[in-house]
């Protein structure tokens, strides 16, 4: 089991690590100091379990749980406050550890996690029979849902929650990307390629400095030398270079 400890207090992380190191079946342990760092570590570390504090600066543990990409790791909340229990289980938490906890209480939580992981693995081994192909068979979905439904963007004094469906297009700005929405243009520290990959197939690169959500495009304007502009429902005009135009047109034709 791969475990990511997320807590803004170093002593709390140290205690959890010491207890985990005494448990069998823990293959890897990493730590994150807050919710932002936790979300950044997820793709590379791919934990099976998040041990997640709730009250943290910038992004709460509940916000992190709501922003996990699919397939999401299992979540056990670890907090000193019992008033969040109902909201934690609404977020599909496996367990709720109230500080101060001991080794025995942690073991019970880990047993629940192991049981859930075993159930998931068993379900994956069951191969469903392929459906019979008929003329009435439903066509496959042309617009699969994005890998995640919202982004958490740290801002001075708080965190903005940006729904993926509201992002019209994205452009690079030095080490950041700008998320163009009707509600504003928040900056996010992320590479354009990495974000497009995270957001899923609704988004497509259309320029070396821009990507667009396909569902927002209403027309393509052709310019000189093979370049173009994508006109969006909002009236925004997004550059489309000749390097990407053929793929954009192919994807639009296949929608």
C-alpha positions as a Markdown table, in Angstrom:
| # | Residue | x | y | z |
|---|---|---|---|---|
| 1 | Unk | 0.0 | 0.0 | 0.0 |
| 2 | Unk | 1.3 | 3.4 | -1.0 |
| 3 | Unk | 0.4 | 6.2 | 1.5 |
| 4 | Unk | 0.5 | 10.0 | 1.3 |
| 5 | Unk | 0.4 | 11.8 | 4.6 |
| 6 | Unk | -1.0 | 15.3 | 4.2 |
| 7 | Unk | -0.7 | 17.6 | 7.2 |
| 8 | Unk | 0.6 | 21.2 | 7.7 |
| 9 | Unk | 2.1 | 20.3 | 11.1 |
| 10 | Unk | 5.5 | 18.5 | 11.0 |
| 11 | Unk | 5.1 | 16.7 | 14.4 |
| 12 | Unk | 1.8 | 15.3 | 13.2 |
| 13 | Unk | 3.4 | 14.0 | 10.0 |
| 14 | Unk | 6.3 | 12.5 | 12.0 |
| 15 | Unk | 4.0 | 10.7 | 14.4 |
| 16 | Unk | 1.9 | 9.2 | 11.5 |
| 17 | Unk | 5.1 | 8.1 | 9.7 |
| 18 | Unk | 6.4 | 6.3 | 12.8 |
| 19 | Unk | 3.2 | 4.4 | 13.3 |
| 20 | Unk | 2.9 | 3.5 | 9.6 |
| 21 | Unk | 6.4 | 2.1 | 9.6 |
| 22 | Unk | 5.3 | -0.4 | 12.2 |
| 23 | Unk | 2.5 | -1.7 | 10.0 |
| 24 | Unk | 2.8 | -4.6 | 7.5 |
| 25 | Unk | 2.0 | -4.1 | 3.8 |
| 26 | Unk | 3.0 | -0.4 | 3.6 |
| 27 | Unk | 5.3 | -0.2 | 0.6 |
| 28 | Unk | 5.9 | 3.5 | 0.3 |
| 29 | Unk | 5.2 | 6.6 | 2.4 |
| 30 | Unk | 5.4 | 10.2 | 1.3 |
| 31 | Unk | 4.4 | 13.5 | 2.9 |
| 32 | Unk | 2.8 | 16.8 | 1.8 |
| 33 | Unk | 2.8 | 19.9 | 3.8 |
| 34 | Unk | -0.6 | 21.2 | 2.5 |
| 35 | Unk | -3.4 | 20.5 | 0.1 |
| 36 | Unk | -1.7 | 22.2 | -2.9 |
| 37 | Unk | 1.5 | 20.1 | -2.5 |
| 38 | Unk | -0.7 | 17.0 | -2.1 |
| 39 | Unk | -2.5 | 17.5 | -5.4 |
| 40 | Unk | 0.9 | 18.2 | -7.1 |
| 41 | Unk | 2.3 | 14.9 | -5.8 |
| 42 | Unk | -0.6 | 12.7 | -6.7 |
| 43 | Unk | 0.3 | 12.0 | -10.4 |
| 44 | Unk | 3.8 | 10.9 | -9.8 |
| 45 | Unk | 3.4 | 9.1 | -6.5 |
| 46 | Unk | 0.0 | 7.5 | -7.2 |
| 47 | Unk | -1.0 | 6.7 | -3.6 |
| 48 | Unk | -3.5 | 4.1 | -2.6 |
| 49 | Unk | -4.4 | 6.0 | 0.5 |
| 50 | Unk | -4.4 | 9.7 | 1.6 |
| 51 | Unk | -4.2 | 10.3 | 5.3 |
| 52 | Unk | -5.6 | 13.8 | 5.1 |
| 53 | Unk | -5.8 | 16.6 | 7.7 |
| 54 | Unk | -8.8 | 18.8 | 7.3 |
| 55 | Unk | -7.8 | 22.3 | 8.6 |
| 56 | Unk | -4.8 | 23.4 | 6.5 |
| 57 | Unk | -3.8 | 26.8 | 5.0 |
| 58 | Unk | -5.1 | 27.7 | 1.5 |
| 59 | Unk | -6.9 | 24.5 | 0.8 |
| 60 | Unk | -8.8 | 22.3 | 3.3 |
| 61 | Unk | -8.7 | 18.6 | 3.3 |
| 62 | Unk | -12.3 | 18.5 | 2.3 |
| 63 | Unk | -11.5 | 20.6 | -0.8 |
| 64 | Unk | -8.6 | 18.3 | -1.6 |
| 65 | Unk | -11.0 | 15.3 | -1.4 |
| 66 | Unk | -13.5 | 17.0 | -3.7 |
| 67 | Unk | -10.7 | 17.6 | -6.3 |
| 68 | Unk | -9.1 | 14.2 | -6.6 |
| 69 | Unk | -8.8 | 12.9 | -10.1 |
| 70 | Unk | -10.3 | 9.5 | -11.1 |
| 71 | Unk | -9.4 | 6.9 | -10.2 |
| 72 | Unk | -9.1 | 8.5 | -6.8 |
| 73 | Unk | -7.1 | 7.1 | -3.9 |
| 74 | Unk | -8.9 | 6.2 | -0.7 |
| 75 | Unk | -9.2 | 8.8 | 2.0 |
| 76 | Unk | -8.9 | 8.7 | 5.7 |
| 77 | Unk | -9.3 | 12.1 | 7.4 |
| 78 | Unk | -7.1 | 12.8 | 10.4 |
| 79 | Unk | -8.1 | 15.8 | 12.4 |
| 80 | Unk | -8.4 | 17.3 | 15.9 |
| 81 | Unk | -12.0 | 18.5 | 15.2 |
| 82 | Unk | -15.0 | 16.2 | 15.4 |
| 83 | Unk | -17.4 | 18.6 | 13.9 |
| 84 | Unk | -16.3 | 17.7 | 10.3 |
| 85 | Unk | -17.2 | 14.0 | 10.6 |
| 86 | Unk | -20.5 | 14.2 | 8.6 |
| 87 | Unk | -18.9 | 16.2 | 5.8 |
| 88 | Unk | -16.0 | 13.8 | 5.8 |
| 89 | Unk | -18.2 | 10.7 | 5.2 |
| 90 | Unk | -20.2 | 12.7 | 2.6 |
| 91 | Unk | -16.8 | 12.9 | 0.8 |
| 92 | Unk | -16.7 | 9.1 | 0.8 |
| 93 | Unk | -14.0 | 8.9 | 3.5 |
| 94 | Unk | -13.1 | 5.4 | 4.6 |
| 95 | Unk | -12.6 | 6.5 | 8.2 |
| 96 | Unk | -12.2 | 9.5 | 10.4 |
| 97 | Unk | -9.3 | 9.5 | 12.9 |
| 98 | Unk | -9.6 | 12.0 | 15.7 |
| 99 | Unk | -6.4 | 13.3 | 17.2 |
| 100 | Unk | -4.8 | 12.2 | 19.4 |
| 101 | Unk | -5.1 | 8.7 | 18.1 |
| 102 | Unk | -3.0 | 5.6 | 18.9 |
| 103 | Unk | -1.5 | 2.6 | 17.0 |
| 104 | Unk | -4.6 | 0.5 | 17.7 |
| 105 | Unk | -7.0 | 3.1 | 16.3 |
| 106 | Unk | -4.8 | 3.5 | 13.2 |
| 107 | Unk | -4.7 | -0.2 | 12.7 |
| 108 | Unk | -8.5 | -0.3 | 12.6 |
| 109 | Unk | -8.6 | 2.4 | 9.9 |
| 110 | Unk | -5.9 | 0.6 | 7.9 |
| 111 | Unk | -7.9 | -2.7 | 8.0 |
| 112 | Unk | -10.9 | -0.9 | 6.5 |
| 113 | Unk | -8.7 | 0.5 | 3.8 |
| 114 | Unk | -7.2 | -3.0 | 3.1 |
| 115 | Unk | -10.7 | -4.4 | 2.8 |
| 116 | Unk | -11.8 | -1.7 | 0.4 |
| 117 | Unk | -8.7 | -2.2 | -1.8 |
| 118 | Unk | -9.3 | -5.9 | -1.8 |
| 119 | Unk | -12.9 | -5.3 | -3.0 |
| 120 | Unk | -11.6 | -3.0 | -5.8 |
| 121 | Unk | -9.1 | -5.5 | -7.0 |
| 122 | Unk | -11.6 | -8.3 | -7.0 |
| 123 | Unk | -14.0 | -6.2 | -9.0 |
| 124 | Unk | -11.3 | -5.5 | -11.6 |
| 125 | Unk | -10.6 | -9.2 | -12.1 |
| 126 | Unk | -14.2 | -9.8 | -13.2 |
| 127 | Unk | -14.3 | -9.3 | -16.9 |
| 128 | Unk | -17.8 | -8.5 | -18.2 |
| 129 | Unk | -19.0 | -10.2 | -21.4 |
| 130 | Unk | -18.7 | -7.9 | -24.4 |
| 131 | Unk | -22.1 | -6.6 | -25.6 |
| 132 | Unk | -23.5 | -8.0 | -28.8 |
| 133 | Unk | -23.2 | -5.6 | -31.7 |
| 134 | Unk | -26.5 | -4.7 | -33.2 |
| 135 | Unk | -27.8 | -1.9 | -35.4 |
| 136 | Unk | -29.7 | -0.5 | -32.4 |
| 137 | Unk | -26.6 | -0.6 | -30.2 |
| 138 | Unk | -26.0 | 2.8 | -28.5 |
| 139 | Unk | -23.0 | 4.7 | -30.0 |
| 140 | Unk | -20.1 | 5.3 | -27.7 |
| 141 | Unk | -19.9 | 8.6 | -25.8 |
| 142 | Unk | -18.3 | 11.3 | -27.9 |
| 143 | Unk | -17.5 | 13.5 | -25.0 |
| 144 | Unk | -16.1 | 11.6 | -22.1 |
| 145 | Unk | -16.1 | 13.4 | -18.8 |
| 146 | Unk | -12.9 | 15.2 | -17.9 |
| 147 | Unk | -10.5 | 13.4 | -15.5 |
| 148 | Unk | -11.4 | 15.9 | -12.8 |
| 149 | Unk | -14.4 | 18.2 | -12.3 |
| 150 | Unk | -12.8 | 21.2 | -10.6 |
| 151 | Unk | -9.5 | 22.9 | -10.0 |
| 152 | Unk | -8.3 | 24.5 | -6.8 |
| 153 | Unk | -6.4 | 27.7 | -7.5 |
| 154 | Unk | -4.6 | 29.3 | -4.5 |
| 155 | Unk | -5.1 | 33.1 | -4.3 |
| 156 | Unk | -4.1 | 35.6 | -1.8 |
| 157 | Unk | -6.3 | 35.2 | 1.3 |
| 158 | Unk | -8.0 | 32.0 | 0.1 |
| 159 | Unk | -8.6 | 29.5 | -2.7 |
| 160 | Unk | -10.7 | 29.8 | -5.8 |
| 161 | Unk | -12.6 | 26.7 | -7.0 |
| 162 | Unk | -12.9 | 26.6 | -10.8 |
| 163 | Unk | -15.3 | 24.2 | -12.4 |
| 164 | Unk | -13.7 | 22.5 | -15.4 |
| 165 | Unk | -16.8 | 22.9 | -17.5 |
| 166 | Unk | -16.5 | 26.7 | -17.1 |
| 167 | Unk | -13.0 | 26.9 | -18.5 |
| 168 | Unk | -13.2 | 28.1 | -22.1 |
| 169 | Unk | -9.6 | 28.2 | -23.0 |
| 170 | Unk | -6.1 | 28.2 | -21.4 |
| 171 | Unk | -3.0 | 30.1 | -22.2 |
| 172 | Unk | 0.6 | 30.1 | -20.9 |
| 173 | Unk | 2.0 | 33.0 | -18.9 |
| 174 | Unk | 5.7 | 32.3 | -18.0 |
| 175 | Unk | 5.6 | 29.5 | -15.4 |
| 176 | Unk | 1.8 | 29.8 | -15.0 |
| 177 | Unk | -1.3 | 29.2 | -17.1 |
| 178 | Unk | -4.3 | 31.5 | -17.3 |
| 179 | Unk | -7.7 | 29.9 | -17.0 |
| 180 | Unk | -10.2 | 31.9 | -19.1 |
| 181 | Unk | -13.7 | 31.7 | -17.6 |
| 182 | Unk | -16.7 | 34.0 | -17.5 |
| 183 | Unk | -16.0 | 34.6 | -13.9 |
| 184 | Unk | -12.4 | 35.7 | -14.4 |
| 185 | Unk | -8.9 | 34.7 | -15.5 |
| 186 | Unk | -7.2 | 33.1 | -12.5 |
| 187 | Unk | -3.5 | 32.1 | -12.7 |
| 188 | Unk | -2.4 | 28.6 | -11.8 |
| 189 | Unk | 1.2 | 27.4 | -11.4 |
| 190 | Unk | 1.2 | 24.5 | -13.9 |
| 191 | Unk | 2.5 | 23.6 | -17.3 |
| 192 | Unk | 0.1 | 23.8 | -20.2 |
| 193 | Unk | 0.8 | 20.3 | -21.3 |
| 194 | Unk | 0.5 | 18.9 | -17.8 |
| 195 | Unk | -2.9 | 20.6 | -17.3 |
| 196 | Unk | -4.3 | 19.5 | -20.6 |
| 197 | Unk | -3.4 | 16.0 | -19.8 |
| 198 | Unk | -5.0 | 16.2 | -16.4 |
| 199 | Unk | -8.3 | 17.8 | -17.8 |
| 200 | Unk | -8.9 | 15.0 | -20.3 |
| 201 | Unk | -10.1 | 14.8 | -23.9 |
| 202 | Unk | -12.4 | 17.7 | -23.9 |
| 203 | Unk | -9.3 | 20.0 | -24.0 |
| 204 | Unk | -7.0 | 20.2 | -27.0 |
| 205 | Unk | -3.9 | 22.1 | -27.8 |
| 206 | Unk | -4.5 | 24.6 | -30.6 |
| 207 | Unk | -1.3 | 26.7 | -30.3 |
| 208 | Unk | 2.0 | 26.3 | -28.5 |
| 209 | Unk | 0.8 | 28.8 | -26.0 |
| 210 | Unk | -2.9 | 27.9 | -25.9 |
| 211 | Unk | -5.5 | 25.1 | -25.4 |
| 212 | Unk | -9.2 | 25.2 | -25.8 |
| 213 | Unk | -12.3 | 23.2 | -24.6 |
| 214 | Unk | -13.8 | 21.8 | -27.7 |
| 215 | Unk | -17.4 | 22.2 | -26.6 |
| 216 | Unk | -16.9 | 26.0 | -26.5 |
| 217 | Unk | -15.9 | 26.3 | -30.2 |
| 218 | Unk | -18.7 | 27.7 | -32.5 |
| 219 | Unk | -16.6 | 28.4 | -35.6 |
| 220 | Unk | -13.1 | 28.3 | -37.1 |
| 221 | Unk | -11.8 | 31.3 | -39.0 |
| 222 | Unk | -9.0 | 30.6 | -41.6 |
| 223 | Unk | -6.1 | 33.0 | -41.8 |
| 224 | Unk | -3.0 | 33.3 | -44.0 |
| 225 | Unk | -0.3 | 30.6 | -44.1 |
| 226 | Unk | -2.6 | 27.9 | -42.6 |
| 227 | Unk | -3.1 | 29.6 | -39.3 |
| 228 | Unk | -6.6 | 30.3 | -37.9 |
| 229 | Unk | -8.7 | 31.6 | -35.0 |
| 230 | Unk | -11.2 | 29.6 | -33.0 |
| 231 | Unk | -14.4 | 31.6 | -32.1 |
| 232 | Unk | -16.0 | 30.6 | -28.8 |
| 233 | Unk | -19.5 | 30.8 | -27.6 |
| 234 | Unk | -18.4 | 33.7 | -25.3 |
| 235 | Unk | -17.1 | 35.7 | -28.3 |
| 236 | Unk | -13.5 | 35.0 | -27.4 |
| 237 | Unk | -11.1 | 34.4 | -30.2 |
| 238 | Unk | -8.3 | 31.9 | -29.6 |
| 239 | Unk | -5.3 | 31.5 | -31.9 |
| 240 | Unk | -5.0 | 28.2 | -33.8 |
| 241 | Unk | -1.6 | 27.6 | -35.4 |
| 242 | Unk | -1.2 | 25.5 | -38.6 |
| 243 | Unk | 0.7 | 23.0 | -36.5 |
| 244 | Unk | -2.4 | 22.1 | -34.6 |
| 245 | Unk | -5.2 | 23.1 | -37.0 |
| 246 | Unk | -5.6 | 19.7 | -38.7 |
| 247 | Unk | -6.1 | 17.9 | -35.4 |
| 248 | Unk | -8.5 | 20.5 | -34.1 |
| 249 | Unk | -10.6 | 20.1 | -37.3 |
| 250 | Unk | -10.5 | 16.3 | -37.0 |
| 251 | Unk | -11.6 | 16.4 | -33.4 |
| 252 | Unk | -14.5 | 18.8 | -34.2 |
| 253 | Unk | -15.6 | 16.6 | -37.1 |
| 254 | Unk | -15.7 | 13.6 | -34.9 |
| 255 | Unk | -17.8 | 15.2 | -32.1 |
